[in-house]
Amino acid sequence: MSRQDWAAFLKLISIVAFEELQLKKIFTWAFDVRPNLYPVLLKNGFRFEARLTNHTSFGSGYVDVLIHSKFSAQPILRSATYNDLEKTYLWATDPLVRKYSFSNTEIQKLDHSTWFFEKLNQRNCLYLIFEKENESIGSIRFDIEGRTAIISYLIDPKFHSMGYGYALL
């Protein structure tokens, strides 16, 4: 198939998968024998996930398998704002999120509010909200010192195990 044929095919697959079937994410699993396919996947919003080396018997030998994926709508990053205070407090106090935090101590709302507003106003802090279709999925924060940064991120527990943590990073 030509690149144009692959592009048309991917557009049709995306419409069926995301609009008609309401899937959140689709994967491709393809033998590494289709050089025209992979650039078209990348150009059409798929991202490379993995290469499985010598994974499958094909012809008289073994070939690699390439896996790509695509989300129903591409998540975006936007700057955190004062309007994110409540959502970030809910995330920060969720037991599952606390389990993986730098600190597992309980967070009081007043303490979170003070911390949150300080982070928004710090020049050495980049605080972003990860969202898809205007729904907040998680956050990522870069606390910058010189040429290094400490990265803190979290995914809303209702979006766990959907690949968003990987996408966010």
C-alpha positions as CSV (number, residue, x, y, z in Angstrom):
1,M,0.0,0.0,0.0
2,S,1.1,3.6,-0.6
3,R,1.5,6.2,2.1
4,Q,-1.7,7.8,0.9
5,D,-3.6,4.5,1.1
6,W,-2.2,3.9,4.7
7,A,-3.2,7.5,5.7
8,A,-6.8,6.9,4.4
9,F,-7.0,3.6,6.1
10,L,-5.8,5.1,9.5
11,K,-8.3,7.9,9.2
12,L,-11.1,5.3,8.7
13,I,-9.9,3.2,11.6
14,S,-9.7,6.2,13.9
15,I,-13.3,7.2,13.0
16,V,-14.6,3.7,13.7
17,A,-12.6,3.2,16.9
18,F,-13.0,6.6,18.5
19,E,-16.3,7.9,17.3
20,E,-18.4,4.8,16.7
21,L,-17.0,2.4,19.2
22,Q,-16.0,5.1,21.8
23,L,-12.6,3.4,22.4
24,K,-10.1,5.5,24.4
25,K,-6.9,4.0,22.9
26,I,-6.0,1.8,20.0
27,F,-2.8,-0.2,19.3
28,T,-1.1,-1.5,16.2
29,W,1.0,-4.6,16.2
30,A,2.8,-5.0,12.9
31,F,5.7,-7.0,11.5
32,D,8.6,-4.8,10.7
33,V,8.3,-5.4,6.9
34,R,6.1,-2.4,6.0
35,P,8.5,0.6,5.6
36,N,5.7,2.8,4.2
37,L,3.4,2.2,7.2
38,Y,5.5,3.5,10.2
39,P,6.0,7.2,9.1
40,V,2.3,7.4,8.3
41,L,1.4,6.1,11.8
42,L,3.6,8.8,13.4
43,K,2.2,11.5,11.1
44,N,-1.4,10.5,12.0
45,G,-1.1,10.8,15.8
46,F,0.2,7.4,16.7
47,R,3.2,7.1,18.9
48,F,5.8,4.4,19.0
49,E,5.4,2.1,22.0
50,A,7.8,-0.8,21.6
51,R,9.9,-2.9,19.3
52,L,9.8,-6.7,20.0
53,T,13.0,-8.0,18.5
54,N,12.8,-11.3,16.5
55,H,9.4,-11.8,18.0
56,T,7.5,-13.5,15.2
57,S,8.2,-16.2,12.7
58,F,7.8,-14.8,9.2
59,G,8.8,-16.6,6.1
60,S,12.1,-18.4,6.7
61,G,13.1,-16.4,9.8
62,Y,12.0,-14.1,12.6
63,V,11.1,-10.5,12.3
64,D,10.7,-7.6,14.7
65,V,7.2,-6.5,15.7
66,L,6.5,-2.8,16.1
67,I,3.7,-1.5,18.4
68,H,2.2,2.0,18.1
69,S,-0.7,3.5,19.9
70,K,-3.1,6.4,19.6
71,F,-5.5,8.1,22.2
72,S,-9.0,9.1,21.2
73,A,-8.0,12.8,21.6
74,Q,-4.6,14.0,22.2
75,P,-4.1,15.3,25.8
76,I,-2.7,18.7,26.2
77,L,-0.6,20.5,28.9
78,R,-1.7,23.9,30.1
79,S,-0.5,26.2,32.9
80,A,-2.1,25.6,36.3
81,T,-4.3,28.4,37.4
82,Y,-6.1,29.4,40.6
83,N,-9.1,27.6,39.3
84,D,-7.2,24.3,39.7
85,L,-7.0,24.6,43.5
86,E,-10.0,22.3,44.3
87,K,-9.0,19.6,41.8
88,T,-5.4,19.5,42.9
89,Y,-6.5,19.3,46.5
90,L,-8.7,16.3,45.7
91,W,-5.8,14.6,43.9
92,A,-3.3,15.4,46.7
93,T,-5.5,13.9,49.4
94,D,-6.6,10.8,47.5
95,P,-5.2,7.7,49.3
96,L,-3.9,6.1,46.1
97,V,-2.0,9.3,45.1
98,R,-0.6,9.7,48.7
99,K,0.7,6.2,48.5
100,Y,3.2,7.2,45.8
101,S,3.9,10.7,47.0
102,F,7.3,12.0,48.3
103,S,5.5,12.5,51.6
104,N,2.7,10.3,52.8
105,T,1.5,12.7,55.6
106,E,-2.1,13.9,55.6
107,I,-2.7,17.3,53.9
108,Q,-4.9,19.9,55.3
109,K,-6.8,22.2,52.9
110,L,-5.4,25.4,54.2
111,D,-1.8,24.0,53.9
112,H,-2.5,22.8,50.4
113,S,-4.0,26.2,49.4
114,T,-0.9,28.1,50.8
115,W,1.5,25.7,49.0
116,F,-0.5,25.8,45.7
117,F,-0.6,29.6,45.5
118,E,3.1,29.8,46.3
119,K,3.9,27.3,43.5
120,L,1.8,29.3,41.0
121,N,3.8,32.4,41.9
122,Q,7.3,30.9,42.1
123,R,9.5,31.9,39.1
124,N,11.5,28.6,39.4
125,C,8.4,26.4,39.2
126,L,6.6,25.2,36.1
127,Y,3.2,23.7,37.1
128,L,1.1,22.2,34.3
129,I,-2.3,20.5,34.2
130,F,-2.7,17.5,31.8
131,E,-6.1,17.5,30.2
132,K,-8.1,15.9,27.5
133,E,-11.3,17.3,26.0
134,N,-11.3,19.9,28.9
135,E,-11.2,17.3,31.6
136,S,-8.2,17.4,34.0
137,I,-6.3,14.0,34.0
138,G,-3.3,14.9,36.1
139,S,-0.5,17.4,36.7
140,I,3.2,17.7,36.3
141,R,5.4,20.2,38.1
142,F,9.1,21.1,37.5
143,D,10.8,22.7,40.5
144,I,13.9,24.2,38.8
145,E,17.2,24.9,40.5
146,G,19.9,26.1,38.1
147,R,20.1,23.5,35.2
148,T,18.2,20.8,37.0
149,A,14.6,20.2,38.0
150,I,12.7,17.9,40.4
151,I,9.7,16.5,38.5
152,S,6.6,15.7,40.4
153,Y,3.6,14.3,38.6
154,L,0.3,12.5,39.3
155,I,-2.6,11.0,37.4
156,D,-6.2,11.3,38.7
157,P,-6.9,7.8,40.1
158,K,-10.0,7.4,37.8
159,F,-7.5,7.5,34.8
160,H,-5.0,5.0,36.2
161,S,-3.9,2.1,34.1
162,M,-4.9,3.9,30.8
163,G,-1.4,4.9,29.7
164,Y,-1.7,8.6,30.7
165,G,1.3,8.5,33.1
166,Y,3.5,7.3,30.3
167,A,2.0,9.9,27.9
168,L,2.4,12.7,30.5
169,L,6.1,12.0,31.0
